[in-house]
Amino acid sequence: MQTYNNLLSSIKRSLGSKLNLLEMSDDEIIDGIKEDIIPFFSQYSPLKKYCVIGPDQLIPFVPFSGNPEWSYLLPIGLEEYVIDIIDCYINNSNNLFSGTKYNGGISGSVNVFEPGVSGVLGSGLVDVGINNEYADMISSFSSANTWELVPPKTIVFDSKVEYGIVVYNTIHTELNTILPDYFHRLFKPLCIANVKLWIAALRSKYENIETPMGQLRLNWQQLEQEAQQTIERITQELQNIPPDHFIYFK
């Protein structure tokens, strides 16, 4: 159901196109949706994607150039627009994906129910707890390799990255990648409201039109007012979408 044909049908029904001639063609409406509405909507509910970086993506460093040393070019398409970086899962020399959800998990005895250093059956679980607490203490003393996005698609780190997975937000290119509840509750009404606004702008050139049948009132002000109210309401709902991270610790 999340197709341009479905969206156009909904827009035309809302504008009464069966009886009212629309001043915009289907292609013009779709172009406006792609160029204006989808980029705006994607700032609040973007498409999440992943890419891998390594030595091949490292930008050669030129001393005394003023550019950061550990800069990596994201291996994505030329037309792909990066809104922001959600997270980076990077390795270090000691532990692959250290400090992330891709970490190896609990460490210690292969079987936590085997005898540990105390020789008591099941004390392997205690050893695991001690080992993990020790690993957390060591990790807390280690410096974090933070990152920063440099538009359009360069990511800069504090130190060298041998291998990493970058999670980033980008603009939707297809309607079916939008979450279904957001599509029907927010995106579709936003498209209808914007098309009303575009048509009102076209009709505003004329207050009245004289025809052989009499004078026609375009009444574009009402159309514009309805559209602006809807856009303001949906924008407020988009701003209330929870962020990826409330508080982020490195």
N, C-alpha and C positions, 0 to 999 in steps of 0.2 A: 504493500500500500504506500510505501514511502518512495514515490516516483514523481517526476515532474508532471506527468499526465494527471495523476491524482491531485497534485497541488494546484495545477491550472484549473481543473474542474471545480475545486473548492472555491478558488478565487472568483471564477465566473459566476458561480451560484450566489456568492455573497454580494456581487455587484449587479445581479440581475441581468446578465448579458443576453439572456434570451429575448428580452424586450429593450434593453438599453445597449446602444452601440458603444463599445469600449474604444477609447482613442489610442490604445496600445495593442500591438500584435502579440501573439504568443511568444515569438522570439525576443521581442523587446522586454517582455515581462521576465522571461527566464534570464536574459542578460542582466537585468537589474537585480534579480535575486542573487545571481552568482557574484556580481561585482560589489554589491552594497550590503545585502542582508546576511549572506552566509559569513563573510569576514567579520561583521559585527557580532553575530550570534556566536561565532567560534571563539571570541574573546572571553566568553563566559562558560560555554560548554564546548570545548575544543575536541579535536580528534587526537587520541593518544597513540603515539607510535614509538618504535624502538630502532636503534641502530648500534652498530659495533664500531669502536674506534681502537686503533693500535698504532704501531710504528709507521704504517703506510699512510696514515692520516696526519702525521705530525708535520706542521709547517716549518720549513727550514728557518733556523734562527740566524739573524744577522746581528752581530755584536754592535752595540752603540747605535742601534736603529730606533730605540725607544719602544719597540714591540716586545710583548711578553715572550719568554723563552719557550714555555710549554703550551703552545697553541695547536689545536687540532681542528681540522676541517671536517665537519660532519658529512659522512658519505650518503647524502640524500640528493634527490632530484634538483635540477636547476630552478624549477618553478615552485618548489616546495617552500612554503613560508613558515618559519619557526616562530611561534608565539613566545614560548619560554621553555626552559629546561625544568622538568619535574624532579628528576633524580639521576644520579650516576652511580653505577655499581662498578667499582674499579678494584684491581688487585694490587697487592704489594709483594715484596720478595719473600715474605714469610707465610702468608696465608691467602689463598685465592679468594677474592671477594670479601676481604676482611671487613667486619663491621657492618654488614648489610644482611638483608633477609636471605641472601644466597650463601651465607656462611655455612660451614659444615655442620652446624647444630651442636649438640652436646659432644664433648670430647672426653676421653679418658678410657676406661675399660671397654673392650669390645662388647662384652656382655655385662650390663650393669648389675646382674644378679650373681655374678661370679664373686669368689672371695677377693677382696681388695688387699691393701697393704696390711690390714689387720688380721687377715686370714679367716675372717668370719663370713659365712655364706650370706651373700646379698650386700656386703659392704662395698661392692664395686660402685653402687649408686652414690655412696658418700664420697668416694674418690672422684666421681664425675662432677659432683657439686663443688668440691674443693678446686678441681682443675678449672672449671668454668669461672668461678669467682676470681681465681688467680689471673685467668685470661682477660677478664673484664678490667681488673686493676691495671694490667700492663697496657691494655688498649686505652684506658683513660689518660695515661701518661704520654701516649703517642700523639704526634701532631696530625691534624686532619688535612687531607688534600682536598681543599675546596675548589669550586669551579665558578665560572662566570660566563654567561652568554655574551658574545660580541656579534651583533647583527651584521650580515644576514644569517650566517651559519657557521660561526667559529666559536669553539668552546676553549676557554683558557683555564689551566690548572696551576696550582702552586708548585707542583713537582711532576716528575716524569710519570707517565701512565703506560704500562706495558700492554694492558688489555682492559677494555671496559665496555659496559653497556650503558648507553645514554637513552633515557626516557624523556621524550619531549612532546610538547603540544603543538599541533598544527591546524590548519584550516580544513574543514570538511570539503572534499571534492565530490562526494556523492551524498544524496539525501539519506540513504539507508544506513549510513554510519552514525547518524544522529540518534540519540537514545529515544526509543518510541514514545515514552511519556512526555519528553521535552518537545518532540516533533509535533504531536497533536495538541498539546496544551500551550506551548509557547511559540514554536517556530512557525507553524501554519497561520495562527492569528497574526503574528508579526508580519508575515508576507502579505496577508490580506490588507492589513492596515497600511503598509507602505505602498501597495498598489493603489489604494484609495487616495493616498497623499499625492502620488505621481499624477493620477488622473485629475485630481482637484487642481494641481498646478497648471495642467494643460487647459482645463476649463476656465480657469480664472481670467484668461484673456478676454472672455466675453461674459458679461452679466446676463444679457438676453440675446436671443437670436430671433430675427424676424423671418417667418416662413409664410407661404400662401395660406396656411391653415391658422395663422395667428402668431402671437409672440410666445416663445419658449423660454422659460426660466431654468437656468442650469443648476442653480442652488448648490454651487460648488463649496460654499462656506460650510454648510452642514457636513458635507463629505470630509472636508479637511479637519473640522473639529472632532468628528468621530475617530478619524485616523490618529490624530495627535493624542487623544485620550487613551486609546488602545496601546499605542507605542510607549507612552509613559508608564502605563500599568505593567506591561510586559518587561520593560527595562528594569523596573523595580524588582520584579520577580527574578530576573536574571541576576541582578546584583545580590540577591539573597541565596544563590546557589553556594553551598559550602565550598571553600577552597580545598586544594589538594592537601595542604598542611596548615593546621592552626598554629602549631609551634614545632619548629624543626631543630633537632639537636644533631650536631656533628661530633 
